[in-house]
Amino acid sequence: MISLNNKKKRSSSSRNWLVRQLKDKYVARSRDLGYRSRSAFKLLEIDKKYRIFANNQVVVDLGCAPGGWLQVATKRSTNGIIIGVDLNDITPLQGVTFIKGDFLEPNTTTQILQHLNDKQIDIVLSDMTAPACGINQIDVLRNTMLVNSVINFCDKVNAKSMIAKVLRGGTEKEIFAACETQYQNVLYFKPHSSRQDSSEIYIVATRRTLHAC
């Protein structure tokens, strides 16, 4: 339970974050529905709009902790192969293979491929954001480099589709162009569950035709 009543003094930014969390309906809904993070609703919205998921898919979630997107993937792609990758441990999830490691490392990629049973990856997910320093231009640049790393990973493993978080700040066109070299359809989408004051949007890239609902 989140509470403002704490004997330890909190910074104004920490207190503001707590207030926002307490008022956030998606935080409450994620708790009520058993999702590990409010970001699960972002992926649910993306799938509702673009119908990305299907049964029996191979899904790889990069930077998967704490596991909210993995929970959505297991529900939307039943009987599929669901793999989560993160530098930090997560509480185990039924139907998910977890790999602790850096997706940028060749050894981690090798481990991922070993679990695919010679199947192609259908979707690569990334809700990652690079560590922030507080300087907007640097934060955007770091995130752009991270997203480009995800795009390169998708190219390496020949993934059919990709969903990744992007921070707006002037580099969206660069990311868009990089995706267009691999995918037939590349779109941006900001879910309602994404906070309005956040610069985040999601890039949805796939080799099939997208029909927004």
Secondary structure, 3 states (H helix, E strand, C coil): CCCCCCCCCCCHHHHHHHHHHHHCHHHHHHHHHCCCCCCHHHHHHHHHHHCCCCCCCEEEEECCCCCHHHHHHHHHCCCCEEEEEECCCCCCCCCEEEEECCCCCHHHHHHHHHCCCCCCCCEEEECCCCCCCCCHHHHHHHHHHHHHHHHHHHHHHCCCEEEEEEECCCCHHHHHHHHHCCCCEEEEECCCCCCCCCCEEEEEEECCCCCCC
